[in-house]
């Protein structure tokens, strides 16, 4: 007898993907093979009726707090970083639409020729119609990271969870790439993350998720089928939420 289909734990989610993930094995830029892999994972769960929106970082192209921005005015550097997120959003839109997924890019910085302006009610309508919405340009203002942008959009969209797709399969006691003794947390509270300074997301993003009660699920987007497995509760990940 075939196994019963797995039940998804969340109906509407925001997936935050770091820009570094889109580099693949490169040291800079966009690796379209990796973008295609992420797009297929998103398409797979969207086809099951999951309402999904994305925020993609820009660190693979430009980061305001980087050596490249040294000596530059912080606000100007941050605006350059926002433009990098728009480039990544367009790359992801292309990959999704190539495989038949209806997609909209909404930018917090008006760019009428290539993206819709961010309008909350329009974004909600897109999700209800089964479209994947990609939010670009962070919150449209400097001094805020794309983590903060992801937290804000997750709250505005009424998401059931914020999924953070990274290069590691959860939150560890130390950087597992540098410390082989580091161990992974199964669960954490928002306060744990702040008190231990675990750097999962910036403090303002963690605080917003705490205030709205939206859980953060950290997993490795690089692993095969990891998005689906995370949504069904089968994968390897760390859940950050208030203690029951």
MOTAMO-V651639 format. One record per residue. N is the residue number from 0. PHI is phi in whole degrees, 0 to 359 (NA if undefined). Layout:
n: <N | N>
phi: <PHI | PHI>
This chain:
n: <0 | 1 | 2 | 3 | 4 | 5 | 6 | 7 | 8 | 9 | 10 | 11 | 12 | 13 | 14 | 15 | 16 | 17 | 18 | 19 | 20 | 21 | 22 | 23 | 24 | 25 | 26 | 27 | 28 | 29 | 30 | 31 | 32 | 33 | 34 | 35 | 36 | 37 | 38 | 39 | 40 | 41 | 42 | 43 | 44 | 45 | 46 | 47 | 48 | 49 | 50 | 51 | 52 | 53 | 54 | 55 | 56 | 57 | 58 | 59 | 60 | 61 | 62 | 63 | 64 | 65 | 66 | 67 | 68 | 69 | 70 | 71 | 72 | 73 | 74 | 75 | 76 | 77 | 78 | 79 | 80 | 81 | 82 | 83 | 84 | 85 | 86 | 87 | 88 | 89 | 90 | 91 | 92 | 93 | 94 | 95 | 96 | 97 | 98 | 99 | 100 | 101 | 102 | 103 | 104 | 105 | 106 | 107 | 108 | 109 | 110 | 111 | 112 | 113 | 114 | 115 | 116 | 117 | 118 | 119 | 120 | 121 | 122 | 123 | 124 | 125 | 126 | 127 | 128 | 129 | 130 | 131 | 132 | 133 | 134 | 135 | 136 | 137 | 138 | 139 | 140 | 141 | 142 | 143 | 144 | 145 | 146 | 147 | 148 | 149 | 150 | 151 | 152 | 153 | 154 | 155 | 156 | 157 | 158 | 159 | 160 | 161 | 162 | 163 | 164 | 165 | 166 | 167 | 168 | 169 | 170 | 171 | 172 | 173 | 174 | 175 | 176 | 177 | 178 | 179 | 180 | 181 | 182 | 183 | 184 | 185 | 186 | 187 | 188 | 189 | 190 | 191 | 192 | 193 | 194 | 195 | 196 | 197 | 198 | 199 | 200 | 201 | 202 | 203 | 204 | 205 | 206 | 207 | 208 | 209 | 210 | 211 | 212 | 213 | 214 | 215 | 216 | 217 | 218 | 219 | 220 | 221 | 222 | 223 | 224 | 225 | 226 | 227 | 228 | 229 | 230 | 231 | 232 | 233 | 234 | 235 | 236 | 237 | 238 | 239 | 240 | 241 | 242 | 243>
phi: <NA | 293 | 295 | 292 | 298 | 285 | 268 | 281 | 280 | 229 | 262 | 233 | 225 | 249 | 258 | 260 | 245 | 289 | 299 | 300 | 300 | 288 | 288 | 62 | 265 | 280 | 260 | 195 | 86 | 246 | 263 | 295 | 296 | 292 | 301 | 298 | 295 | 295 | 300 | 295 | 295 | 294 | 299 | 300 | 278 | 296 | 294 | 269 | 95 | 287 | 274 | 227 | 235 | 231 | 231 | 241 | 291 | 236 | 296 | 284 | 245 | 200 | 233 | 303 | 263 | 218 | 297 | 297 | 265 | 303 | 85 | 272 | 301 | 302 | 299 | 297 | 297 | 295 | 296 | 297 | 297 | 297 | 296 | 297 | 293 | 291 | 300 | 295 | 297 | 294 | 297 | 291 | 300 | 301 | 295 | 291 | 289 | 297 | 253 | 88 | 264 | 290 | 222 | 229 | 256 | 241 | 252 | 286 | 254 | 305 | 214 | 302 | 288 | 232 | 207 | 287 | 289 | 289 | 228 | 305 | 294 | 292 | 298 | 299 | 295 | 301 | 298 | 297 | 273 | 86 | 275 | 271 | 252 | 251 | 268 | 240 | 70 | 56 | 261 | 84 | 221 | 289 | 74 | 237 | 276 | 290 | 298 | 296 | 299 | 295 | 297 | 297 | 293 | 299 | 292 | 294 | 277 | 66 | 290 | 280 | 198 | 251 | 263 | 252 | 272 | 234 | 265 | 236 | 270 | 143 | 258 | 245 | 294 | 206 | 293 | 295 | 284 | 251 | 237 | 294 | 270 | 297 | 242 | 269 | 277 | 283 | 221 | 213 | 265 | 303 | 294 | 303 | 298 | 290 | 293 | 272 | 52 | 279 | 59 | 292 | 218 | 290 | 300 | 293 | 292 | 298 | 298 | 294 | 293 | 296 | 292 | 265 | 73 | 270 | 291 | 251 | 242 | 257 | 212 | 267 | 286 | 281 | 279 | 301 | 62 | 291 | 296 | 298 | 295 | 293 | 291 | 265 | 83 | 267 | 283 | 257 | 196 | 240 | 255 | 249 | 197 | 294 | 298 | 293>
